[in-house]
Amino acid sequence: MPSDSQVASSGPTGLPRSTFTIIFAVSMVTAIGNTGMISVLPAIGRSIGMPDPMVAAVFSLSALLWAFSSPFWARLSDRYGRKPLMMVGLAGFMVSMAFCAIVVAAGLHHLAPPVIIFILFLLARALFGLFGAASNPATQAYVAEHTPEVQRTQAMSGLAGAFSLGTVIGPFVAPLFVLPFLGLAGPMACFAVMAGVMLVIVWRRLPESQFRPLPPPEGSKASEGEPSGPPMWLDPRITPFLIYGFIVAVSQTAQGQTLGFLIIDKLALSPTAAQGFIAIAMMFGAMAGLLAQWGLIPRFEMTPRQLLRWGVAIAAVGNLIVAAAPDYWGVVAGYAISSLGFGLARPGFTVGASLAVRMEEQARAAGAIAAVNGINVVLAPAFVLLYEHVRAAPFLLNAALMVAMLAYAYTNPQLKAANPRPAKVEGTDDAMV
């Protein structure tokens, strides 16, 4: 039992505040770097001379590696602990950002043709997909293991707020890091330094999670290092959540990666001159996400089922506004509204999946969720290519996908049953309450 002093210093997650703050910061620093990079990518691509779909494709190989490696890292976190895997993820993020900065600097100085720069950029970013994926399932499992079921929605929403806060800070600081001697490579160099500082803090300050999964029976595949049971994405308890989460993540990523090009073209400015306007739009969207996760969810004590429905409904409206926006501020308003919706929907499927499995399965479920959140990026270049032919098309397609997910949330048995209580392990019928 925790002492009185531990209880007093604990936050709403059940973790000591200092511990949750460190875990929160791990997710936030990663979000700062990733969204900061996304905000400068259109300017980088057009300054170097890379076609727009090629710019969006920089994340594709990384996303595939993230999707395939996340379950592997989740299993290792069960074996070696959450803290070491967070450190692996931060180290991968740091090295990837450092190499990205070097490649971008080479491209800006025209030291190689744009095609060669693209390939090197793709490989540098791939390091994040391969090693950076280690921290995501570890942080989610760490929080889930120390949070009572009735507080899981609030806890996971608080952790998701790290991403939203990072998306506020990332686009804001990225233009400030465009330094005279580094140019557009500056933000990535600075993000690498931030990851290094966070790595030291985790190493020195973060206690290891006290929870350990029960050891598997002797002679079982799990005891020999192989996962027991079907892969999580084939588990009927959480497959509907993963399908829903994949479509939502595709729409949010596609909108975010198309936004910069839309603003550059809408304002008819040079990529560098438009950078500040892109950052402002992304900050409004991020603040809307924070409002959802830190304001609406705890204020109205929203359940996963409500988040799954309201989130995609609001996101659909926001995408329609972006598609029809006559000017820059219309785009900003639509992007903020859709970000509010995504800020509700993503905790909905994350918490729903977490509550649907046993405590000892949290890392595996987190790995499956991380894979879904990673692989969706592969489809972003297709949306950018669609944008080049019809500007409104990506956002209209997003709206249609969100309406489809709204219907799915109302008709699928598992999504209909999503609430603060876990689904039964035996099947879906017992979960319908």
SULKANOR-V701232 format. One record per pair of residues at least 24 apart in sequence whose C-alpha atoms are under 10 Angstrom apart, sorted by the first residue. I is the first residue (numbers start at 1). J is the second residue. Records with the same first field share a line. If there is no record, write none. Layout:
I->J / J
This chain:
11->155
12->147 / 148 / 151 / 152 / 154 / 155 / 158
13->143 / 144 / 145 / 146 / 147 / 148 / 151 / 152 / 153 / 154 / 155 / 156 / 158 / 159
14->143 / 144 / 145 / 146 / 147 / 148 / 151 / 152 / 155
15->142 / 143 / 145 / 146 / 147 / 155 / 209
16->146
18->205 / 206 / 207
19->143 / 202 / 205 / 206 / 207 / 208 / 209
20->139 / 142 / 143 / 155 / 158 / 159 / 206
21->159 / 162 / 206
22->139 / 198 / 201 / 202 / 205 / 206 / 207
23->83 / 86 / 135 / 138 / 139 / 140 / 142 / 143 / 159 / 162 / 202 / 206
24->139 / 143 / 158 / 159 / 160 / 161 / 162 / 163
25->159 / 162 / 163 / 165 / 166 / 198 / 201 / 202
26->86 / 87 / 89 / 90 / 135 / 136 / 139 / 162 / 163 / 195 / 198 / 199 / 201 / 202
27->86 / 90 / 135 / 136 / 139 / 140 / 159 / 160 / 161 / 162 / 163 / 164 / 165 / 166
28->159 / 160 / 161 / 162 / 163 / 164 / 165 / 166 / 167 / 168 / 169 / 170
29->90 / 93 / 162 / 163 / 165 / 166 / 167 / 169 / 170 / 191 / 192 / 194 / 195 / 197 / 198
30->89 / 90 / 93 / 94 / 132 / 135 / 136 / 162 / 163 / 166 / 167 / 170 / 191 / 192 / 194 / 195 / 198
31->162 / 163 / 164 / 165 / 166 / 167 / 168 / 169 / 170
32->162 / 163 / 164 / 165 / 166 / 167 / 168 / 169 / 170 / 171 / 172 / 173 / 174 / 191 / 194 / 195
33->93 / 94 / 97 / 166 / 167 / 169 / 170 / 171 / 173 / 174 / 187 / 188 / 189 / 190 / 191 / 192 / 194 / 195
34->93 / 97 / 163 / 166 / 167 / 170 / 171 / 188 / 191
35->163 / 164 / 166 / 167 / 168 / 169 / 170 / 171 / 172 / 174 / 256 / 257 / 279 / 282 / 286
36->166 / 167 / 168 / 169 / 170 / 171 / 172 / 173 / 174 / 175 / 177 / 187 / 188 / 191 / 279 / 282
37->97 / 100 / 170 / 171 / 174 / 184 / 185 / 187 / 188 / 191
38->167 / 170 / 171 / 174 / 256 / 257 / 258 / 259 / 260 / 279 / 282
39->167 / 170 / 171 / 172 / 174 / 175 / 256 / 257 / 259 / 260 / 275 / 276 / 278 / 279 / 281 / 282
40->171 / 174 / 175 / 178 / 184 / 185 / 187 / 188 / 260 / 271 / 272 / 274 / 275 / 276 / 278 / 279
41->104 / 184 / 257 / 260 / 261 / 271 / 275
42->257 / 258 / 259 / 260 / 261 / 264 / 271 / 272 / 274 / 275 / 278
43->184 / 260 / 261 / 264 / 270 / 271 / 272 / 273 / 274 / 275
44->104 / 105 / 107 / 108 / 183 / 184 / 185 / 271 / 272
45->104 / 107 / 108 / 114 / 118 / 271
46->261 / 270 / 271 / 272
47->107 / 108 / 184 / 270 / 271 / 272
48->104 / 105 / 106 / 107 / 108 / 109 / 110 / 112 / 113 / 114 / 115 / 117 / 118
49->107 / 108 / 110 / 113 / 114 / 115
50->107 / 113 / 114 / 115 / 117 / 118
51->114 / 115 / 385
52->258 / 261 / 381 / 384 / 385 / 387 / 388
53->257 / 258 / 380 / 381 / 382 / 383 / 384 / 385 / 386 / 387 / 388
54->115 / 118 / 119 / 122 / 381 / 384 / 385
55->118 / 121 / 122 / 257 / 381 / 384
56->254 / 257 / 258 / 377 / 378 / 379 / 380 / 381 / 382 / 383 / 384 / 385
57->118 / 122 / 377 / 378 / 379 / 380 / 381 / 382 / 384
58->118 / 119 / 120 / 121 / 122 / 123 / 124 / 125 / 126 / 377 / 378 / 381
59->121 / 122 / 123 / 125 / 126 / 128 / 129 / 374 / 375 / 377 / 378 / 379 / 380 / 381
60->122 / 125 / 126 / 129 / 374 / 375 / 376 / 377 / 378 / 379 / 380 / 381
61->122 / 123 / 125 / 126 / 127 / 128 / 129 / 130 / 375 / 377 / 378
62->122 / 123 / 124 / 125 / 126 / 127 / 128 / 129 / 130 / 131 / 132 / 133 / 374 / 375 / 377 / 378
63->125 / 126 / 128 / 129 / 130 / 133 / 371 / 372 / 373 / 374 / 375 / 376 / 377 / 378 / 379
64->126 / 129 / 130 / 371 / 372 / 374 / 375 / 376 / 377 / 378
65->126 / 127 / 128 / 129 / 130 / 131 / 132 / 133 / 371 / 374 / 375
66->126 / 127 / 128 / 129 / 130 / 131 / 132 / 133 / 134 / 367 / 370 / 371 / 372 / 373 / 374 / 375
67->129 / 130 / 133 / 367 / 368 / 369 / 370 / 371 / 372 / 373 / 374 / 375 / 376
68->129 / 130 / 133 / 367 / 368 / 370 / 371 / 372 / 374 / 375
69->129 / 130 / 131 / 132 / 133 / 134 / 367 / 368 / 370 / 371
70->129 / 130 / 131 / 132 / 133 / 134 / 135 / 136 / 137 / 138 / 363 / 364 / 366 / 367 / 368 / 369 / 370 / 371 / 372 / 374
71->133 / 134 / 137 / 227 / 231 / 232 / 363 / 364 / 365 / 366 / 367 / 368 / 369 / 370 / 371
72->133 / 134 / 137 / 227 / 364 / 367 / 368
73->130 / 131 / 132 / 133 / 134 / 135 / 136 / 137 / 138 / 363 / 364 / 367
74->133 / 134 / 135 / 136 / 137 / 138 / 141 / 361 / 362 / 363 / 364 / 365 / 366 / 367 / 368 / 370
75->137 / 138 / 225 / 226 / 227 / 361 / 363 / 364 / 367
76->134 / 138 / 225 / 363 / 364
77->134 / 135 / 137 / 138 / 139 / 141 / 142 / 212 / 363 / 364
78->138 / 141 / 211 / 212 / 213 / 214 / 360 / 361 / 362 / 363 / 364
79->212 / 213 / 215 / 225
80->212
81->138 / 142 / 208 / 209 / 210 / 211 / 212
82->134 / 135 / 136 / 137 / 138 / 139 / 140 / 141 / 142 / 207 / 208 / 209 / 210 / 211 / 212 / 363
83->135 / 138 / 139 / 142 / 202 / 203 / 206 / 207 / 208 / 209
84->134 / 135 / 138 / 202 / 203 / 208
85->131 / 132 / 133 / 134 / 135 / 136 / 137 / 138 / 139
86->132 / 133 / 134 / 135 / 136 / 137 / 138 / 139 / 199 / 202 / 203
87->131 / 132 / 134 / 135 / 138 / 195 / 196 / 198 / 199 / 200 / 201 / 202 / 203
88->131 / 132 / 133 / 134 / 135 / 199
89->128 / 129 / 130 / 131 / 132 / 133 / 134 / 135 / 136 / 138 / 195 / 199
90->128 / 131 / 132 / 133 / 134 / 135 / 136 / 192 / 194 / 195 / 196 / 197 / 198 / 199 / 200 / 202
91->127 / 128 / 131 / 132 / 134 / 135 / 192 / 195 / 196 / 198 / 199 / 200
92->125 / 126 / 127 / 128 / 129 / 130 / 131 / 132 / 133 / 134 / 135 / 192 / 195
93->125 / 126 / 127 / 128 / 129 / 130 / 131 / 132 / 133 / 134 / 135 / 191 / 192 / 195 / 196
94->127 / 128 / 132 / 188 / 189 / 190 / 191 / 192 / 193 / 194 / 195 / 196 / 197 / 198 / 199
95->124 / 125 / 127 / 128 / 131 / 132 / 189 / 192 / 193 / 195 / 196
96->121 / 123 / 124 / 125 / 126 / 127 / 128 / 129 / 130 / 131 / 132 / 188 / 189 / 192
97->124 / 125 / 127 / 128 / 185 / 187 / 188 / 189 / 190 / 191 / 192 / 193 / 195
98->124 / 125 / 185 / 186 / 188 / 189 / 190 / 191 / 192 / 193
99->123 / 124 / 125 / 127 / 188 / 189 / 192
100->124 / 125 / 126 / 127 / 185 / 188 / 189 / 192
101->182 / 183 / 184 / 185 / 186 / 187 / 188 / 189 / 190 / 191 / 192
102->182 / 185 / 186 / 188 / 189
103->185
104->182 / 183 / 184 / 185 / 186 / 188
105->181 / 182 / 183 / 184 / 185 / 186
106->185
107->185
108->182 / 183 / 184 / 185
129->374 / 375
133->367 / 370 / 371 / 374
134->367 / 370
135->367 / 370
136->363 / 366 / 367 / 369 / 370 / 371
137->362 / 363 / 364 / 365 / 366 / 367 / 368 / 369 / 370 / 371
138->209 / 362 / 363 / 364 / 366 / 367
139->363 / 366
140->350 / 354 / 362 / 363 / 365 / 366 / 367 / 369 / 370
141->209 / 211 / 354 / 359 / 360 / 361 / 362 / 363 / 364 / 365 / 366 / 367
142->208 / 209 / 210 / 211 / 362 / 363
143->209 / 362
144->351 / 354 / 355 / 359 / 362 / 363 / 366
145->209 / 210 / 211 / 212 / 213 / 359 / 360 / 361 / 362 / 363
146->209 / 210 / 211 / 359
148->420
149->351 / 354 / 355 / 359 / 419 / 420 / 421 / 422
150->303 / 355 / 419 / 420 / 421 / 422
151->301 / 420
152->303 / 304 / 351 / 352 / 354 / 355 / 420 / 421
153->293 / 297 / 298 / 301 / 302 / 303 / 304 / 307 / 347 / 348 / 350 / 351 / 352 / 354 / 355 / 419 / 420
154->293 / 294 / 297 / 298 / 301 / 302 / 303 / 347 / 351
155->298 / 347 / 351
156->293 / 346 / 347 / 348 / 350 / 351 / 354
157->290 / 292 / 293 / 294 / 297 / 298 / 343 / 344 / 346 / 347 / 348 / 350 / 351
158->290 / 293 / 294 / 297 / 298 / 347
159->293 / 294 / 347
160->289 / 290 / 293 / 294 / 343 / 344 / 346 / 347 / 350
161->286 / 287 / 289 / 290 / 291 / 292 / 293 / 294 / 343 / 347
162->290 / 293
163->286 / 289 / 290 / 343
164->283 / 285 / 286 / 287 / 288 / 289 / 290 / 291 / 292 / 293 / 294 / 339 / 343
165->283 / 286 / 287 / 289 / 290
166->283 / 286 / 287 / 290
167->279 / 282 / 283 / 284 / 285 / 286 / 287 / 289 / 290
168->279 / 280 / 281 / 282 / 283 / 284 / 285 / 286 / 287 / 288 / 289 / 290
169->279 / 282 / 283 / 286 / 287
170->279 / 282 / 283 / 286
171->275 / 276 / 277 / 278 / 279 / 280 / 281 / 282 / 283 / 286
172->276 / 278 / 279 / 280 / 282 / 283
173->279
174->275 / 276 / 279
175->272 / 275 / 276 / 279
176->276
184->272
211->359 / 360
212->359 / 360
213->359 / 360 / 361 / 362 / 363
214->359 / 360
215->360
227->364
231->364 / 365 / 368
232->357 / 361 / 364 / 365 / 366 / 367 / 368 / 369
233->364 / 365 / 367 / 368 / 369 / 371 / 372
234->368
235->357 / 365 / 425 / 427
236->356 / 414 / 425 / 426 / 427 / 428
237->352 / 353 / 355 / 356 / 357 / 414 / 415 / 422 / 423 / 424 / 425 / 426 / 427 / 428 / 431
238->349 / 350 / 352 / 353 / 354 / 355 / 356 / 357 / 365 / 368 / 369 / 414 / 415 / 423 / 428
239->353 / 368 / 414
240->349 / 352 / 353 / 408 / 409 / 412 / 413 / 414 / 415
241->308 / 346 / 348 / 349 / 350 / 351 / 352 / 353 / 354 / 356 / 369 / 409 / 412 / 414 / 415 / 418
242->349 / 350 / 352 / 353 / 365 / 368 / 369 / 370 / 371 / 372 / 373
243->349 / 372 / 405 / 408
244->308 / 312 / 345 / 346 / 348 / 349 / 372 / 402 / 404 / 405 / 406 / 408 / 409 / 415
245->308 / 345 / 346 / 347 / 348 / 349 / 350 / 353 / 369 / 372 / 373 / 376 / 405
246->346 / 349 / 369 / 371 / 372 / 373 / 374 / 375 / 376 / 377
247->372 / 373 / 376 / 398 / 401 / 402 / 404 / 405
248->311 / 312 / 315 / 341 / 342 / 345 / 346 / 349 / 372 / 373 / 376 / 398 / 401 / 402 / 405
249->342 / 345 / 346 / 372 / 373 / 374 / 375 / 376 / 377
250->372 / 373 / 374 / 375 / 376 / 377 / 378 / 379 / 380 / 383 / 398 / 401
251->315 / 316 / 319 / 338 / 342 / 376 / 377 / 379 / 380 / 383 / 394 / 395 / 397 / 398 / 399 / 400 / 401 / 402
252->315 / 319 / 335 / 338 / 339 / 341 / 342 / 343 / 346 / 376 / 377 / 380 / 398
253->373 / 374 / 376 / 377 / 378 / 379 / 380 / 383
254->376 / 377 / 378 / 379 / 380 / 381 / 382 / 383 / 384 / 394 / 395 / 398
255->319 / 322 / 335 / 338 / 339 / 380 / 383 / 384 / 394 / 395 / 398
256->282 / 285 / 335 / 339 / 380
257->377 / 380 / 381 / 383 / 384
258->380 / 381 / 383 / 384 / 385 / 386 / 387 / 388 / 391 / 394 / 395
259->322 / 331 / 332 / 335 / 384 / 395
261->384 / 387 / 388 / 391
262->322 / 328 / 331 / 384 / 387 / 388 / 391 / 392
263->327 / 328 / 329 / 331 / 332
264->328
265->328 / 391
266->325 / 326 / 327 / 328 / 331
267->327 / 328
277->328 / 329 / 332
278->328 / 332
280->332
281->328 / 329 / 331 / 332 / 333 / 334 / 335 / 336
282->332 / 335 / 336 / 339
283->332 / 336
284->332 / 333 / 335 / 336 / 337 / 339 / 340
285->332 / 333 / 334 / 335 / 336 / 337 / 338 / 339 / 340 / 342 / 343
286->335 / 336 / 339 / 340 / 343
287->336 / 339 / 340 / 343
288->335 / 336 / 337 / 338 / 339 / 340 / 341 / 342 / 343
289->336 / 337 / 338 / 339 / 340 / 341 / 342 / 343 / 344
290->339 / 340 / 343 / 344
291->339 / 340 / 343 / 344
292->339 / 340 / 341 / 342 / 343 / 344 / 345 / 347
293->340 / 342 / 343 / 344 / 345 / 346 / 347
294->343
296->340 / 343 / 344
297->343 / 344 / 347 / 348
302->344 / 348 / 419 / 420
303->347 / 348 / 351 / 352 / 418 / 419 / 420 / 421
304->344 / 345 / 346 / 347 / 348 / 349 / 350 / 351 / 352 / 353 / 355 / 415 / 416 / 417 / 418 / 419 / 420 / 421
305->345 / 348 / 349 / 351 / 352 / 409 / 410 / 414 / 415 / 416 / 417 / 418 / 419 / 420
306->344 / 345 / 348 / 409 / 415 / 416 / 418 / 419
307->341 / 342 / 343 / 344 / 345 / 346 / 347 / 348 / 349 / 351 / 352 / 409 / 418 / 419
308->341 / 342 / 344 / 345 / 346 / 347 / 348 / 349 / 350 / 352 / 405 / 406 / 408 / 409 / 410 / 415 / 416 / 418
309->341 / 344 / 345 / 348 / 402 / 403 / 405 / 406 / 407 / 408 / 409 / 410 / 415 / 416
310->340 / 341 / 342 / 344 / 345 / 348 / 406 / 409
311->338 / 339 / 340 / 341 / 342 / 343 / 344 / 345 / 346 / 347 / 348 / 402 / 405 / 406
312->338 / 340 / 341 / 342 / 343 / 344 / 345 / 346 / 398 / 399 / 401 / 402 / 403 / 404 / 405 / 406 / 407 / 409
313->338 / 341 / 342 / 345 / 399 / 402 / 403 / 404 / 405 / 406 / 407
314->338 / 339 / 340 / 341 / 342 / 343 / 344 / 345 / 399 / 402 / 403
315->339 / 340 / 341 / 342 / 343 / 344 / 345 / 398 / 399 / 401 / 402 / 403
316->341 / 342 / 395 / 396 / 397 / 398 / 399 / 400 / 401 / 402 / 403 / 404 / 405 / 406
317->341 / 396 / 398 / 399 / 402 / 403
318->342 / 395 / 398 / 399
319->392 / 394 / 395 / 396 / 397 / 398 / 399 / 400 / 402
320->392 / 395 / 396 / 397 / 398 / 399 / 400
321->392 / 395 / 396 / 399
322->392 / 394 / 395 / 396
323->391 / 392 / 393 / 394 / 395 / 396 / 397 / 398 / 399
324->391 / 392 / 395 / 396
325->392
338->399
341->402
342->402
346->373
348->415 / 418 / 419
349->415 / 418
351->418 / 419 / 420 / 422
352->414 / 415 / 417 / 418 / 419 / 420 / 421 / 422 / 423
353->414 / 415 / 418 / 422 / 423
354->420 / 422 / 423
355->418 / 419 / 420 / 421 / 422 / 423 / 424
356->414 / 417 / 418 / 419 / 420 / 421 / 422 / 423 / 424 / 425 / 428 / 431
357->422 / 423 / 424 / 425
358->422 / 423 / 424 / 425
